[in-house]
């Protein structure tokens, strides 16, 4: 999923868990160096925070319905989205978090640095792994790491 039309559709979508629970509207999409969407930032209805969720194994249906492969509770506890781009270290935190919450046999507690982590935006252009794309003035644009959306 990497055409401009698909990116526009993602930015207009509402995210749902696989069991049909509403999670919230998509606030931004994080794309890699070839503009493939990898993560979405979702405004969680429960508390209004922006949380990150993976797009892997998700489905974007007509009517702007994005069904994720993770449950609502996992997204509600996910790291808080930064206002800018993500560095590789922040993406690693996301991978650790979601690997833990989707592994049924996992009984170890997550480290505090991962649970409800507040990810910082990448300020070094060389460190940027994923660019944040959000709707600004009605158009999808890459949000510079020095700005907020």
PyMOL CGO cylinders between C-alpha atoms (Angstrom):
from pymol import cmd
from pymol.cgo import CYLINDER

trace = [
    CYLINDER, 0.00, 0.00, 0.00, 1.97, 2.98, -1.20, 0.3, 1, 1, 1, 1, 1, 1,
    CYLINDER, 1.97, 2.98, -1.20, 0.09, 5.02, -3.77, 0.3, 1, 1, 1, 1, 1, 1,
    CYLINDER, 0.09, 5.02, -3.77, -0.94, 8.59, -3.00, 0.3, 1, 1, 1, 1, 1, 1,
    CYLINDER, -0.94, 8.59, -3.00, -4.58, 7.51, -3.17, 0.3, 1, 1, 1, 1, 1, 1,
    CYLINDER, -4.58, 7.51, -3.17, -3.99, 4.79, -0.57, 0.3, 1, 1, 1, 1, 1, 1,
    CYLINDER, -3.99, 4.79, -0.57, -2.12, 7.23, 1.68, 0.3, 1, 1, 1, 1, 1, 1,
    CYLINDER, -2.12, 7.23, 1.68, -5.04, 9.68, 1.38, 0.3, 1, 1, 1, 1, 1, 1,
    CYLINDER, -5.04, 9.68, 1.38, -7.46, 6.88, 2.29, 0.3, 1, 1, 1, 1, 1, 1,
    CYLINDER, -7.46, 6.88, 2.29, -5.39, 5.90, 5.34, 0.3, 1, 1, 1, 1, 1, 1,
    CYLINDER, -5.39, 5.90, 5.34, -5.32, 9.50, 6.56, 0.3, 1, 1, 1, 1, 1, 1,
    CYLINDER, -5.32, 9.50, 6.56, -9.14, 9.62, 6.40, 0.3, 1, 1, 1, 1, 1, 1,
    CYLINDER, -9.14, 9.62, 6.40, -9.61, 6.24, 8.09, 0.3, 1, 1, 1, 1, 1, 1,
    CYLINDER, -9.61, 6.24, 8.09, -10.90, 5.20, 11.48, 0.3, 1, 1, 1, 1, 1, 1,
    CYLINDER, -10.90, 5.20, 11.48, -9.02, 2.31, 13.07, 0.3, 1, 1, 1, 1, 1, 1,
    CYLINDER, -9.02, 2.31, 13.07, -10.77, -0.79, 14.41, 0.3, 1, 1, 1, 1, 1, 1,
    CYLINDER, -10.77, -0.79, 14.41, -9.48, -3.88, 16.14, 0.3, 1, 1, 1, 1, 1, 1,
    CYLINDER, -9.48, -3.88, 16.14, -9.89, -7.25, 14.46, 0.3, 1, 1, 1, 1, 1, 1,
    CYLINDER, -9.89, -7.25, 14.46, -12.90, -7.97, 16.68, 0.3, 1, 1, 1, 1, 1, 1,
    CYLINDER, -12.90, -7.97, 16.68, -14.66, -4.80, 15.52, 0.3, 1, 1, 1, 1, 1, 1,
    CYLINDER, -14.66, -4.80, 15.52, -13.98, -2.42, 18.43, 0.3, 1, 1, 1, 1, 1, 1,
    CYLINDER, -13.98, -2.42, 18.43, -13.46, 1.19, 17.43, 0.3, 1, 1, 1, 1, 1, 1,
    CYLINDER, -13.46, 1.19, 17.43, -10.01, 2.47, 18.39, 0.3, 1, 1, 1, 1, 1, 1,
    CYLINDER, -10.01, 2.47, 18.39, -10.12, 5.96, 16.88, 0.3, 1, 1, 1, 1, 1, 1,
    CYLINDER, -10.12, 5.96, 16.88, -9.30, 8.12, 13.87, 0.3, 1, 1, 1, 1, 1, 1,
    CYLINDER, -9.30, 8.12, 13.87, -5.94, 7.97, 12.14, 0.3, 1, 1, 1, 1, 1, 1,
    CYLINDER, -5.94, 7.97, 12.14, -3.97, 11.15, 12.85, 0.3, 1, 1, 1, 1, 1, 1,
    CYLINDER, -3.97, 11.15, 12.85, -0.83, 10.39, 10.82, 0.3, 1, 1, 1, 1, 1, 1,
    CYLINDER, -0.83, 10.39, 10.82, 0.90, 7.69, 8.83, 0.3, 1, 1, 1, 1, 1, 1,
    CYLINDER, 0.90, 7.69, 8.83, 4.60, 6.86, 9.22, 0.3, 1, 1, 1, 1, 1, 1,
    CYLINDER, 4.60, 6.86, 9.22, 6.19, 5.92, 5.90, 0.3, 1, 1, 1, 1, 1, 1,
    CYLINDER, 6.19, 5.92, 5.90, 9.60, 4.44, 5.11, 0.3, 1, 1, 1, 1, 1, 1,
    CYLINDER, 9.60, 4.44, 5.11, 12.21, 5.74, 2.67, 0.3, 1, 1, 1, 1, 1, 1,
    CYLINDER, 12.21, 5.74, 2.67, 10.22, 4.50, -0.36, 0.3, 1, 1, 1, 1, 1, 1,
    CYLINDER, 10.22, 4.50, -0.36, 6.91, 5.89, 0.98, 0.3, 1, 1, 1, 1, 1, 1,
    CYLINDER, 6.91, 5.89, 0.98, 5.49, 2.55, 2.14, 0.3, 1, 1, 1, 1, 1, 1,
    CYLINDER, 5.49, 2.55, 2.14, 3.19, 3.06, 5.13, 0.3, 1, 1, 1, 1, 1, 1,
    CYLINDER, 3.19, 3.06, 5.13, 4.50, 1.13, 8.14, 0.3, 1, 1, 1, 1, 1, 1,
    CYLINDER, 4.50, 1.13, 8.14, 2.77, 2.56, 11.24, 0.3, 1, 1, 1, 1, 1, 1,
    CYLINDER, 2.77, 2.56, 11.24, -0.26, 4.73, 11.97, 0.3, 1, 1, 1, 1, 1, 1,
    CYLINDER, -0.26, 4.73, 11.97, -0.79, 7.21, 14.74, 0.3, 1, 1, 1, 1, 1, 1,
    CYLINDER, -0.79, 7.21, 14.74, -4.31, 6.84, 16.12, 0.3, 1, 1, 1, 1, 1, 1,
    CYLINDER, -4.31, 6.84, 16.12, -6.17, 9.24, 18.39, 0.3, 1, 1, 1, 1, 1, 1,
    CYLINDER, -6.17, 9.24, 18.39, -7.42, 6.74, 20.96, 0.3, 1, 1, 1, 1, 1, 1,
    CYLINDER, -7.42, 6.74, 20.96, -11.05, 7.42, 21.87, 0.3, 1, 1, 1, 1, 1, 1,
    CYLINDER, -11.05, 7.42, 21.87, -10.55, 6.33, 25.49, 0.3, 1, 1, 1, 1, 1, 1,
    CYLINDER, -10.55, 6.33, 25.49, -8.13, 9.12, 26.43, 0.3, 1, 1, 1, 1, 1, 1,
    CYLINDER, -8.13, 9.12, 26.43, -7.45, 11.28, 23.36, 0.3, 1, 1, 1, 1, 1, 1,
    CYLINDER, -7.45, 11.28, 23.36, -3.74, 10.44, 23.16, 0.3, 1, 1, 1, 1, 1, 1,
    CYLINDER, -3.74, 10.44, 23.16, -2.03, 9.59, 19.89, 0.3, 1, 1, 1, 1, 1, 1,
    CYLINDER, -2.03, 9.59, 19.89, -0.73, 6.02, 19.99, 0.3, 1, 1, 1, 1, 1, 1,
    CYLINDER, -0.73, 6.02, 19.99, 1.20, 4.11, 17.36, 0.3, 1, 1, 1, 1, 1, 1,
    CYLINDER, 1.20, 4.11, 17.36, 0.00, 0.87, 15.79, 0.3, 1, 1, 1, 1, 1, 1,
    CYLINDER, 0.00, 0.87, 15.79, 1.54, -1.35, 13.10, 0.3, 1, 1, 1, 1, 1, 1,
    CYLINDER, 1.54, -1.35, 13.10, 0.02, -1.58, 9.65, 0.3, 1, 1, 1, 1, 1, 1,
    CYLINDER, 0.02, -1.58, 9.65, 1.37, -5.11, 9.12, 0.3, 1, 1, 1, 1, 1, 1,
    CYLINDER, 1.37, -5.11, 9.12, -1.51, -7.50, 8.34, 0.3, 1, 1, 1, 1, 1, 1,
    CYLINDER, -1.51, -7.50, 8.34, -4.06, -4.69, 8.45, 0.3, 1, 1, 1, 1, 1, 1,
    CYLINDER, -4.06, -4.69, 8.45, -6.89, -4.15, 5.96, 0.3, 1, 1, 1, 1, 1, 1,
    CYLINDER, -6.89, -4.15, 5.96, -8.23, -0.88, 4.60, 0.3, 1, 1, 1, 1, 1, 1,
    CYLINDER, -8.23, -0.88, 4.60, -11.86, -1.34, 3.60, 0.3, 1, 1, 1, 1, 1, 1,
    CYLINDER, -11.86, -1.34, 3.60, -14.17, 0.97, 1.66, 0.3, 1, 1, 1, 1, 1, 1,
    CYLINDER, -14.17, 0.97, 1.66, -15.76, 3.59, 3.86, 0.3, 1, 1, 1, 1, 1, 1,
    CYLINDER, -15.76, 3.59, 3.86, -12.43, 4.50, 5.49, 0.3, 1, 1, 1, 1, 1, 1,
    CYLINDER, -12.43, 4.50, 5.49, -12.42, 1.48, 7.81, 0.3, 1, 1, 1, 1, 1, 1,
    CYLINDER, -12.42, 1.48, 7.81, -8.90, 0.38, 8.81, 0.3, 1, 1, 1, 1, 1, 1,
    CYLINDER, -8.90, 0.38, 8.81, -8.93, -2.99, 10.57, 0.3, 1, 1, 1, 1, 1, 1,
    CYLINDER, -8.93, -2.99, 10.57, -5.70, -3.64, 12.46, 0.3, 1, 1, 1, 1, 1, 1,
    CYLINDER, -5.70, -3.64, 12.46, -4.19, -6.99, 13.40, 0.3, 1, 1, 1, 1, 1, 1,
    CYLINDER, -4.19, -6.99, 13.40, -3.91, -5.93, 17.06, 0.3, 1, 1, 1, 1, 1, 1,
    CYLINDER, -3.91, -5.93, 17.06, -6.52, -5.56, 19.77, 0.3, 1, 1, 1, 1, 1, 1,
    CYLINDER, -6.52, -5.56, 19.77, -7.76, -2.24, 21.09, 0.3, 1, 1, 1, 1, 1, 1,
    CYLINDER, -7.76, -2.24, 21.09, -6.21, -2.73, 24.53, 0.3, 1, 1, 1, 1, 1, 1,
    CYLINDER, -6.21, -2.73, 24.53, -2.78, -3.18, 22.90, 0.3, 1, 1, 1, 1, 1, 1,
    CYLINDER, -2.78, -3.18, 22.90, -3.10, 0.14, 21.07, 0.3, 1, 1, 1, 1, 1, 1,
    CYLINDER, -3.10, 0.14, 21.07, -4.35, 1.93, 24.20, 0.3, 1, 1, 1, 1, 1, 1,
    CYLINDER, -4.35, 1.93, 24.20, -1.12, 0.95, 26.02, 0.3, 1, 1, 1, 1, 1, 1,
    CYLINDER, -1.12, 0.95, 26.02, 1.22, 1.51, 23.09, 0.3, 1, 1, 1, 1, 1, 1,
    CYLINDER, 1.22, 1.51, 23.09, 3.91, 4.18, 23.07, 0.3, 1, 1, 1, 1, 1, 1,
    CYLINDER, 3.91, 4.18, 23.07, 2.66, 7.73, 22.58, 0.3, 1, 1, 1, 1, 1, 1,
    CYLINDER, 2.66, 7.73, 22.58, 3.34, 9.07, 19.09, 0.3, 1, 1, 1, 1, 1, 1,
    CYLINDER, 3.34, 9.07, 19.09, 5.92, 11.83, 18.65, 0.3, 1, 1, 1, 1, 1, 1,
    CYLINDER, 5.92, 11.83, 18.65, 5.05, 15.01, 16.80, 0.3, 1, 1, 1, 1, 1, 1,
    CYLINDER, 5.05, 15.01, 16.80, 7.63, 14.36, 14.10, 0.3, 1, 1, 1, 1, 1, 1,
    CYLINDER, 7.63, 14.36, 14.10, 9.57, 11.63, 12.35, 0.3, 1, 1, 1, 1, 1, 1,
    CYLINDER, 9.57, 11.63, 12.35, 10.73, 8.38, 14.02, 0.3, 1, 1, 1, 1, 1, 1,
    CYLINDER, 10.73, 8.38, 14.02, 14.31, 7.20, 14.36, 0.3, 1, 1, 1, 1, 1, 1,
    CYLINDER, 14.31, 7.20, 14.36, 15.27, 3.53, 14.24, 0.3, 1, 1, 1, 1, 1, 1,
    CYLINDER, 15.27, 3.53, 14.24, 15.56, 3.42, 18.05, 0.3, 1, 1, 1, 1, 1, 1,
    CYLINDER, 15.56, 3.42, 18.05, 11.94, 4.51, 18.48, 0.3, 1, 1, 1, 1, 1, 1,
    CYLINDER, 11.94, 4.51, 18.48, 10.77, 1.94, 15.96, 0.3, 1, 1, 1, 1, 1, 1,
    CYLINDER, 10.77, 1.94, 15.96, 12.68, -0.70, 17.94, 0.3, 1, 1, 1, 1, 1, 1,
    CYLINDER, 12.68, -0.70, 17.94, 10.70, 0.30, 21.05, 0.3, 1, 1, 1, 1, 1, 1,
    CYLINDER, 10.70, 0.30, 21.05, 7.49, -0.19, 19.07, 0.3, 1, 1, 1, 1, 1, 1,
    CYLINDER, 7.49, -0.19, 19.07, 8.58, -3.61, 17.82, 0.3, 1, 1, 1, 1, 1, 1,
    CYLINDER, 8.58, -3.61, 17.82, 9.47, -4.71, 21.37, 0.3, 1, 1, 1, 1, 1, 1,
    CYLINDER, 9.47, -4.71, 21.37, 6.14, -3.49, 22.71, 0.3, 1, 1, 1, 1, 1, 1,
    CYLINDER, 6.14, -3.49, 22.71, 3.98, -5.17, 20.07, 0.3, 1, 1, 1, 1, 1, 1,
    CYLINDER, 3.98, -5.17, 20.07, 6.05, -8.38, 20.06, 0.3, 1, 1, 1, 1, 1, 1,
    CYLINDER, 6.05, -8.38, 20.06, 5.37, -8.64, 23.77, 0.3, 1, 1, 1, 1, 1, 1,
    CYLINDER, 5.37, -8.64, 23.77, 1.64, -7.87, 23.73, 0.3, 1, 1, 1, 1, 1, 1,
    CYLINDER, 1.64, -7.87, 23.73, 0.81, -10.20, 20.85, 0.3, 1, 1, 1, 1, 1, 1,
    CYLINDER, 0.81, -10.20, 20.85, 2.77, -13.19, 22.19, 0.3, 1, 1, 1, 1, 1, 1,
    CYLINDER, 2.77, -13.19, 22.19, 0.26, -15.23, 24.26, 0.3, 1, 1, 1, 1, 1, 1,
    CYLINDER, 0.26, -15.23, 24.26, 2.95, -17.19, 26.11, 0.3, 1, 1, 1, 1, 1, 1,
    CYLINDER, 2.95, -17.19, 26.11, 4.68, -14.06, 27.32, 0.3, 1, 1, 1, 1, 1, 1,
    CYLINDER, 4.68, -14.06, 27.32, 4.41, -13.77, 31.08, 0.3, 1, 1, 1, 1, 1, 1,
    CYLINDER, 4.41, -13.77, 31.08, 7.29, -11.37, 31.70, 0.3, 1, 1, 1, 1, 1, 1,
    CYLINDER, 7.29, -11.37, 31.70, 6.41, -7.80, 32.50, 0.3, 1, 1, 1, 1, 1, 1,
    CYLINDER, 6.41, -7.80, 32.50, 7.46, -5.18, 29.99, 0.3, 1, 1, 1, 1, 1, 1,
    CYLINDER, 7.46, -5.18, 29.99, 10.13, -2.74, 31.12, 0.3, 1, 1, 1, 1, 1, 1,
    CYLINDER, 10.13, -2.74, 31.12, 8.84, 0.68, 32.12, 0.3, 1, 1, 1, 1, 1, 1,
    CYLINDER, 8.84, 0.68, 32.12, 10.76, 2.20, 29.20, 0.3, 1, 1, 1, 1, 1, 1,
    CYLINDER, 10.76, 2.20, 29.20, 8.40, 0.41, 26.80, 0.3, 1, 1, 1, 1, 1, 1,
    CYLINDER, 8.40, 0.41, 26.80, 5.01, 0.62, 28.53, 0.3, 1, 1, 1, 1, 1, 1,
    CYLINDER, 5.01, 0.62, 28.53, 3.31, 3.93, 27.72, 0.3, 1, 1, 1, 1, 1, 1,
    CYLINDER, 3.31, 3.93, 27.72, 6.62, 5.22, 26.40, 0.3, 1, 1, 1, 1, 1, 1,
    CYLINDER, 6.62, 5.22, 26.40, 6.61, 8.74, 25.02, 0.3, 1, 1, 1, 1, 1, 1,
    CYLINDER, 6.61, 8.74, 25.02, 8.70, 8.55, 21.90, 0.3, 1, 1, 1, 1, 1, 1,
    CYLINDER, 8.70, 8.55, 21.90, 10.75, 11.58, 20.98, 0.3, 1, 1, 1, 1, 1, 1,
    CYLINDER, 10.75, 11.58, 20.98, 10.88, 12.82, 17.43, 0.3, 1, 1, 1, 1, 1, 1,
    CYLINDER, 10.88, 12.82, 17.43, 14.07, 12.31, 15.46, 0.3, 1, 1, 1, 1, 1, 1,
    CYLINDER, 14.07, 12.31, 15.46, 15.90, 15.63, 15.27, 0.3, 1, 1, 1, 1, 1, 1,
    CYLINDER, 15.90, 15.63, 15.27, 18.95, 14.40, 13.34, 0.3, 1, 1, 1, 1, 1, 1,
    CYLINDER, 18.95, 14.40, 13.34, 17.99, 14.03, 9.64, 0.3, 1, 1, 1, 1, 1, 1,
    CYLINDER, 17.99, 14.03, 9.64, 20.47, 11.14, 9.34, 0.3, 1, 1, 1, 1, 1, 1,
    CYLINDER, 20.47, 11.14, 9.34, 18.65, 9.26, 12.12, 0.3, 1, 1, 1, 1, 1, 1,
    CYLINDER, 18.65, 9.26, 12.12, 15.18, 9.42, 10.53, 0.3, 1, 1, 1, 1, 1, 1,
    CYLINDER, 15.18, 9.42, 10.53, 13.86, 5.93, 9.80, 0.3, 1, 1, 1, 1, 1, 1,
    CYLINDER, 13.86, 5.93, 9.80, 10.16, 6.72, 9.27, 0.3, 1, 1, 1, 1, 1, 1,
    CYLINDER, 10.16, 6.72, 9.27, 8.65, 10.02, 8.12, 0.3, 1, 1, 1, 1, 1, 1,
    CYLINDER, 8.65, 10.02, 8.12, 5.38, 11.24, 9.64, 0.3, 1, 1, 1, 1, 1, 1,
    CYLINDER, 5.38, 11.24, 9.64, 2.71, 12.16, 7.08, 0.3, 1, 1, 1, 1, 1, 1,
    CYLINDER, 2.71, 12.16, 7.08, -0.38, 14.02, 8.26, 0.3, 1, 1, 1, 1, 1, 1,
    CYLINDER, -0.38, 14.02, 8.26, -3.11, 16.15, 6.75, 0.3, 1, 1, 1, 1, 1, 1,
    CYLINDER, -3.11, 16.15, 6.75, -2.18, 19.84, 6.75, 0.3, 1, 1, 1, 1, 1, 1,
    CYLINDER, -2.18, 19.84, 6.75, -4.52, 22.35, 5.12, 0.3, 1, 1, 1, 1, 1, 1,
    CYLINDER, -4.52, 22.35, 5.12, -6.48, 19.49, 3.60, 0.3, 1, 1, 1, 1, 1, 1,
    CYLINDER, -6.48, 19.49, 3.60, -3.46, 17.81, 1.95, 0.3, 1, 1, 1, 1, 1, 1,
    CYLINDER, -3.46, 17.81, 1.95, -1.17, 14.98, 3.10, 0.3, 1, 1, 1, 1, 1, 1,
    CYLINDER, -1.17, 14.98, 3.10, 2.33, 16.29, 3.77, 0.3, 1, 1, 1, 1, 1, 1,
    CYLINDER, 2.33, 16.29, 3.77, 5.46, 14.96, 5.45, 0.3, 1, 1, 1, 1, 1, 1,
    CYLINDER, 5.46, 14.96, 5.45, 5.64, 16.72, 8.79, 0.3, 1, 1, 1, 1, 1, 1,
    CYLINDER, 5.64, 16.72, 8.79, 9.14, 18.05, 9.40, 0.3, 1, 1, 1, 1, 1, 1,
    CYLINDER, 9.14, 18.05, 9.40, 10.72, 16.76, 12.62, 0.3, 1, 1, 1, 1, 1, 1,
    CYLINDER, 10.72, 16.76, 12.62, 10.99, 20.35, 13.82, 0.3, 1, 1, 1, 1, 1, 1,
    CYLINDER, 10.99, 20.35, 13.82, 7.26, 21.01, 13.58, 0.3, 1, 1, 1, 1, 1, 1,
    CYLINDER, 7.26, 21.01, 13.58, 4.23, 19.60, 15.28, 0.3, 1, 1, 1, 1, 1, 1,
    CYLINDER, 4.23, 19.60, 15.28, 0.99, 18.34, 13.84, 0.3, 1, 1, 1, 1, 1, 1,
]
cmd.load_cgo(trace, "trace")
